[in-house]
Amino acid sequence: MKRVPLVVAAALLSLSSTVWADGLSVLGFELGTASPDQVAAAVSPKGKVQPSGTNPYSGGPMLKADGSAFSVEGLDEVIFIFDTAQHLKAVVMKMDKSRFDTVFERLKGKYAVVASEVPRVGDKLVRFHEGTTTIELGAAHMSFEMNVRYIDDALLAKFEAASKKEAIEKEKQEASQF
């Protein structure tokens, strides 16, 4: 009888570690775990990587890498966003828009679609979700580029709250001109 509780406890511990860890990897880096030093060390032998300032929403550093450092067709640029604890919280990939359908099918095969606006003509945006991460695939109508964003939900909430506040302030500023 003593073995049953140990087995159950071991199963619960392994389950809880997967629940708390982000566990989602993009371009070979685990969200919530990878550090700027790890990303720079892995990317620099393959392509250019450089600091890109501090992210205003996470408070942490950003790195910009050339897309040629990765084995992804049409990938132009990658921005890695970290928090103040030096943990990877977002990856933003700029890609050739002609790859939209292919990338959409690949993401749809891995993650749950939570929102989708894909008109024949116009801006396209698909949102996926996995664990504590939101994945967005977006392409503006009059652009040749698209973005694929993997964003920690807490960071996304900060960004959306700040964007909403900025929009309200802009509207007030504009309204005061009349």
Buried (B, 14 or more C-beta within 10 A) or exposed (E): EEEEEEEEEEEEEEEEEEEEBBBBBBBEBBBBBBBBEBBBEBBEEEEEBEEBEBBEBBEBBBBBBBBEBBEBEBBEBBBBBBBEEEBBBBBBBBBBBEBBEEBBEEBBEEBEBEEEEBEEEEEBBBBBBBBBBBBBBBBBEEEEBBBBBBBBBEBBEBBEEEEEEEEEEEEEEEEEEE
